[in-house]
Amino acid sequence: MHEYSIARELIDTLTEQVDEDKLSRTKKVHLELGELRVISREALSQAFKIVTEDTILNGAELDFEEVSLLAKCRKCGFEGEVNYDDDLSLHFSVPVLSCPDCGSPVDILSGNELSVESLTIEDSDSDD
Ligand SMILES: [Zn+2]
């Protein structure tokens, strides 16, 4: 399943970048999740829970921060939220988007995120 490979990637990233000591005390992993990402939060949370069971991250939960889709028009300079067809996004990893003002192609500024924003780590005696 898609969500399982994402969960494994997240764990790989975390174990590469964060001290084991911190990981073992991690309660929550806060993720930035772009609106364009076609991911089920429930499925990803479930996958994360299962994949972390035998790891140092056992017990940590995912927390999602949604990042709105923002785009900039290449032609008229419009910058802001752009609506897209939900059906389309199921078929294309990056849906075709167009400017609400002039219909020209837009560049995506945000909405494609899937990254670890921060961690909530259980208190211990040593602060840092
Ligand atoms: Zn435009």
Residues whose N, C-alpha, C, O or C-beta is under 5 A from the ligand:
A	BS01	ZN	C73 K75 C76 G77 F78 C99 D101 C102 G103 S104
